[in-house]
Amino acid sequence: MAEKKVGEIGDAFRQKLIDMAMLIHANPKQKKHDLAQKMDVSIRTATRYLRILQDLGIAGFEGAPKTGGYVLKDDFLSDIEQ
């Protein structure tokens, strides 16, 4: 599968990624299934969104697999706060 750049992503899909990032920002360290439920999407779709956010350097997983969760990267947070 060819890797897409941010500018090549459609508006609706881009908005879904922004919504996911906003959820992570509002409540860091959430599990994938919690994010999927809050966005009303399947876990597979949430996984796809999270993988894209990770590939873009926006989000990452922090902590142990059982107790950790998704957070926004410090680099990304400092960029949006400026």
Secondary structure, DSSP 8 states (H G I E B T S, - for coil): -----GGGS-HHHHHHHHHHHHHHHHSSSB-HHHHHHHHT--HHHHHHHHHHHHHTTSEEEES-TTT-EEEE-HHHHHHHH-
